[in-house]
Amino acid sequence: MKNTQLLIISILLFCNFGFAQTGETKSSKESTKLEFIFSPGVLVQKEIFTEFNIILGEVSDIFPPKFFPVVGVQGYRIGLETNLKSNEDFIIAPKLGYEISITFFSMRLSALNYFQNNKSEFRILPELGASFGGMFNLTYGYGISFNNTISGISNHRLSFSINLNKRLSKANSRLRNH
C-alpha cells in the first residue's frame, strides 16, 4: 500500500510540475487564477457508470493565437463515479487525479478505488482522447488494477464528460466564432 501511495504522490507532483511550467510561459501581465470547474460525465466499462467531478485548475483562453487558439482546462480533479444500481450490484468509486483538456486534446491521470459490498479494488487510470475546447471530452482509458476483486468492471473504458465553467463557455463561444 505504501508503494501505491508513493506512486500517487509522484504522479501528482509530476502533474504539478507541468502545471507550473505552463504558468511560467505566460507573460508577466497575466496572472494564473485557480477556478472551479464542474465536470459530470458518463462512461462505459462493461456497464454504464456516471461520474461527478470538480476540477480546481486554470481555464485557458489565449486569443489571438500565435498558431491556433488555446482554450481549455488543466487542474486537479476530485470526484466520484457510480453505476447507480441498488443492493449487491451497487459500485461506487472515489477518485483523485489531474486533467489537461485543451482545444482538441484531452489527457487525464486518476487514482481511484472501487467499492462493492465488502470488496475493494484500487486502480491507476490513464486516459487519452479528443476535446472540443476543453469543454466536451471523449476519452479512452485503461484501468491498471492492483487487485482484481470486482468482476463488474472492465479495464477498458470509454468516457464522455463536459467541463462546465462560465469563463470556459465564453472562451468556447469565441473559439467557434474565430
C-alpha positions in Angstrom: 0.0 0.0 0.0 2.9 2.4 0.7 4.2 1.8 -2.8 0.8 2.7 -4.2 0.7 5.9 -2.1 4.2 6.8 -3.2 3.1 6.3 -6.9 0.1 8.6 -6.5 2.2 11.3 -4.8 4.8 11.0 -7.6 2.2 11.3 -10.3 0.6 14.3 -8.7 3.9 16.1 -8.2 4.8 15.4 -11.9 1.4 16.9 -12.9 2.0 19.9 -10.7 5.4 20.5 -12.3 3.8 20.5 -15.7 1.2 23.0 -14.4 3.9 25.3 -13.1 5.8 25.2 -16.3 2.7 26.2 -18.3 2.2 29.2 -16.0 5.8 30.3 -16.4 5.5 30.7 -20.1 2.8 33.3 -19.8 3.6 37.0 -19.9 4.1 38.7 -16.5 0.9 40.8 -17.2 -1.2 37.6 -17.0 -1.9 36.1 -13.6 -2.8 32.5 -13.0 -6.2 32.3 -11.4 -7.4 29.0 -10.0 -11.1 28.3 -10.8 -13.6 25.6 -10.0 -14.9 23.6 -12.9 -17.9 21.1 -12.5 -17.3 18.1 -14.7 -20.1 15.5 -14.9 -19.9 12.6 -17.3 -21.0 9.1 -18.4 -18.7 6.2 -19.1 -18.9 2.6 -20.2 -16.7 -0.1 -18.8 -18.6 -3.3 -19.0 -21.7 -1.4 -17.8 -22.8 2.3 -17.7 -21.4 4.5 -14.9 -21.9 8.2 -14.2 -19.3 10.4 -12.8 -19.3 13.7 -10.9 -16.0 15.7 -10.6 -14.8 19.1 -9.5 -11.6 20.4 -11.1 -9.5 23.0 -9.3 -7.4 24.5 -12.0 -6.8 27.0 -14.7 -9.0 27.9 -17.6 -7.0 28.9 -20.7 -8.4 31.3 -23.3 -5.4 32.6 -25.3 -6.6 34.9 -28.1 -5.3 36.0 -30.5 -3.4 32.8 -31.1 0.2 32.5 -32.4 -0.6 29.2 -34.2 -4.1 28.2 -33.1 -6.3 29.2 -30.1 -5.6 27.6 -26.8 -8.9 27.1 -25.0 -9.4 24.6 -22.2 -8.8 23.4 -18.7 -6.0 22.0 -16.7 -6.0 21.1 -13.0 -6.6 18.7 -10.2 -9.8 16.6 -10.2 -11.6 15.1 -7.3 -14.7 13.1 -8.0 -16.9 10.1 -7.7 -18.2 7.5 -10.1 -21.0 5.0 -9.7 -23.2 2.6 -11.6 -26.3 3.9 -9.8 -27.6 0.3 -9.2 -29.1 -1.0 -6.0 -28.4 -3.7 -3.5 -25.4 -6.0 -4.1 -24.8 -4.7 -7.6 -24.0 -1.1 -6.4 -20.5 0.1 -7.2 -19.0 3.4 -6.1 -15.5 4.8 -6.6 -14.0 8.0 -5.2 -11.1 9.3 -7.3 -8.3 11.9 -7.4 -6.4 12.9 -10.5 -5.2 15.6 -12.9 -6.6 16.7 -16.3 -5.4 18.6 -19.2 -8.1 19.3 -21.8 -7.2 22.0 -24.3 -8.5 22.9 -27.8 -8.5 19.4 -29.5 -6.8 17.1 -27.0 -7.7 15.6 -23.6 -5.5 13.7 -21.1 -6.2 12.6 -17.6 -4.5 10.5 -14.9 -6.5 9.3 -12.0 -6.2 7.1 -8.9 -9.5 5.5 -7.9 -10.8 2.9 -5.6 -13.9 0.9 -6.4 -16.1 -0.4 -3.6 -18.8 -3.1 -4.0 -20.2 -4.5 -0.7 -17.2 -5.8 1.2 -14.9 -5.8 -1.9 -12.4 -3.1 -2.8 -10.3 -2.6 -5.9 -7.6 0.1 -6.4 -6.7 1.3 -9.9 -4.5 3.8 -11.7 -6.3 5.2 -14.7 -4.6 7.0 -17.6 -7.0 8.4 -20.3 -6.4 10.0 -23.7 -8.8 11.4 -26.1 -10.3 14.2 -28.1 -11.6 17.5 -26.8 -13.6 20.4 -28.1 -12.2 23.5 -26.5 -11.6 21.7 -23.2 -15.4 21.6 -22.7 -16.6 18.4 -24.4 -14.2 15.4 -23.9 -14.3 11.9 -25.3 -11.6 9.7 -23.9 -10.4 6.1 -23.8 -8.8 4.8 -20.6 -7.2 1.6 -19.3 -7.5 0.9 -15.6 -4.4 -0.7 -14.2 -5.7 -2.8 -11.4 -3.6 -3.8 -8.3 -6.1 -6.4 -7.1 -8.9 -7.8 -9.4 -11.7 -8.3 -6.8 -14.7 -6.8 -8.5 -16.0 -8.6 -11.6 -18.4 -5.9 -12.8 -15.7 -3.6 -14.1 -13.7 -3.8 -17.3 -10.1 -2.5 -17.5 -11.1 -0.7 -20.7 -13.4 2.4 -20.6 -14.9 5.0 -22.9 -15.8 8.2 -21.2 -17.7 11.3 -22.3 -17.6 14.4 -20.0 -18.5 18.0 -20.0 -16.4 20.7 -18.2 -18.8 23.4 -17.0 -17.4 26.9 -16.2 -18.6 30.3 -17.2 -15.2 31.6 -18.4 -14.6 28.3 -20.4 -18.1 28.6 -22.0 -17.3 32.2 -23.2 -13.9 31.1 -24.5 -15.6 28.3 -26.5 -18.0 30.8 -28.0 -15.0 32.9 -29.1 -13.4 29.7 -30.5 -16.5 28.9 -32.6 -16.6 32.4 -34.0 -12.8 32.5 -34.6 
